[in-house]
């Protein structure tokens, strides 16, 4: 896997810490963000390749804005209970996938773009 820089924005600080620690095993740089403004500053500041964003922190409208502002960025949405409707809406907003916030493997795959997009990660 190529070294990448990712921004992690999660509403729950414990999940953010745990996810960031896990992602450190897969990516060159992992930067935590705690708000939409932090995400928007961290992406160019870290030359981020991907953003892992909690839909309880950043809404779908903001996901569209991030995608419009940074079209080459891979956006992976997370949620504690993603469903098919949320998955469909996230993809329509510009995300590569919508995964459970605890599913590190799916998040890494989506952020790395190493698998074709499937519906398997949402409930």
C-alpha positions in Angstrom: 0.0 0.0 0.0 1.3 3.4 -0.9 2.0 5.7 2.1 -0.9 8.1 2.5 -2.0 10.9 4.8 -5.5 10.7 6.3 -7.6 13.1 8.4 -9.9 11.4 11.0 -12.9 13.4 12.2 -15.1 11.6 14.7 -17.7 13.0 17.1 -16.7 10.7 19.9 -13.1 11.4 21.1 -12.6 7.8 22.3 -13.5 6.4 18.9 -11.3 9.0 17.3 -8.4 8.0 19.5 -8.9 4.3 18.9 -9.5 4.7 15.2 -6.4 6.9 14.8 -4.2 4.4 16.6 -5.4 1.6 14.4 -5.0 3.7 11.2 -1.4 4.6 12.2 -0.6 0.9 11.3 -1.8 1.5 7.7 -1.1 5.1 6.8 2.0 7.4 6.9 0.3 10.3 8.6 -3.0 10.3 10.6 -4.3 13.7 11.8 -7.3 14.1 14.0 -9.9 16.8 13.5 -12.7 17.6 15.8 -14.9 19.9 13.6 -15.7 20.7 10.0 -13.3 23.7 10.2 -10.6 21.4 11.5 -11.1 19.0 8.6 -11.1 21.8 6.0 -7.8 23.1 7.5 -6.1 19.7 7.9 -6.8 18.5 4.4 -4.5 20.9 2.6 -2.2 21.3 5.7 -1.4 17.6 5.7 -1.8 17.1 2.0 -4.3 14.5 2.9 -5.2 11.7 0.5 -8.3 10.7 2.5 -10.7 11.9 5.1 -12.5 9.6 7.4 -15.5 11.6 8.6 -18.3 10.7 11.1 -21.7 11.6 9.8 -22.7 12.5 13.3 -20.1 15.3 13.3 -20.3 16.4 9.6 -23.5 16.2 7.7 -24.1 15.1 4.1 -24.3 18.7 2.9 -20.8 19.3 4.3 -19.6 16.1 2.7 -20.7 17.5 -0.6 -18.8 20.7 0.1 -15.7 18.9 1.0 -15.9 16.8 -2.1 -16.4 19.9 -4.3 -13.5 21.7 -2.7 -11.2 18.7 -2.8 -12.3 16.5 -5.7 -9.2 14.3 -5.6 -9.7 13.5 -1.9 -11.1 10.1 -0.9 -13.9 10.6 1.6 -14.9 7.7 3.8 -18.0 8.4 5.9 -18.5 6.5 9.2 -21.4 6.1 11.5 -22.1 3.9 14.5 -25.1 2.3 12.7 -24.9 2.9 8.9 -27.8 1.6 6.9 -28.4 1.3 3.1 -30.1 4.7 2.9 -27.2 6.4 4.6 -24.7 4.6 2.4 -26.6 5.7 -0.7 -26.8 9.3 0.4 -23.1 9.3 1.4 -22.1 8.0 -2.0 -24.3 10.6 -3.7 -22.6 13.3 -1.7 -19.2 12.2 -3.0 -18.0 9.6 -0.4 -16.2 6.5 -1.5 -18.0 4.4 1.2 -19.9 4.6 4.4 -18.7 2.2 7.1 -19.2 1.3 10.7 -16.9 3.6 12.7 -15.5 0.4 14.3 -14.7 -1.4 11.1 -11.1 -0.5 10.6 -10.6 -3.0 7.8 -13.4 -1.5 5.7 -12.2 2.0 6.4 -8.7 1.2 5.3 -9.9 -0.5 2.2 -12.2 2.4 1.2 -9.6 5.0 2.0 -6.9 3.1 0.0 -9.3 2.5 -2.9 -8.1 -1.1 -3.0 -11.6 -2.6 -3.6 -14.5 -1.9 -5.8 -17.3 -0.1 -4.2 -19.8 -2.5 -2.6 -22.8 -2.2 -0.3 -21.3 -4.8 2.1 -20.2 -2.3 4.7 -23.5 -0.7 5.5 -26.2 -2.7 7.4 
